[in-house]
Amino acid sequence: MSTDTDVSLSSYDEDQGSKLTRKAKEAPFVPIGMAGFAAIVAYGLYKLKSRGNTKMSVHLIHMCVAAQGFVVGAMTLGMGYSMYWEFWAKPKP
């Protein structure tokens, strides 16, 4: 019975920063979606004091919908981008 301890899997050897960098190169719209989500949440928190007569729950619902819409839009653009490069831009044999 032999055990193979020399097997090294690259996905287990990388740290969080290099994994995020590799994933960002594979799917560039993921970090865009994350940054947009964070920006909309930060803007919503900044505007929380000056919301006027708008109720707190309505303001939070609007910010939630805006953040989710941005993420869904980034995912849709990312899928369209990958489909374009996989099916249409690929050279035909």
LINGIKA-V122382 format. One line per field, one symbol per residue. ss: DSSP state (a for helix, b for strand, c for the rest). phi: phi as a letter, one per 30 degrees, with the letter a starting at -180 (. if undefined). psi: psi as a letter, one per 40 degrees, with the letter a starting at -180 (. if undefined). Layout:
# LINGIKA-V122382
ss->???
phi->???
psi->???
This chain:
# LINGIKA-V122382
ss->cccccccccaaaaccaaaaaaaaaaacaaaaaaaaaaaaaaaaaaacccccccccaaaaaaaaaaaaaaaaaaaaaaaaaaaaaaaaaccccc
phi->.ccccddbcddddcddddddddddddbddddddddddddddddddddddcdiddddddddddddddddddddddddddddddddddccddddd
psi->hihgeehhhddeeiidddddddddddgeedddddddddddddddddeddfebehidddddddddddddddddddddddddddddddddehhh.
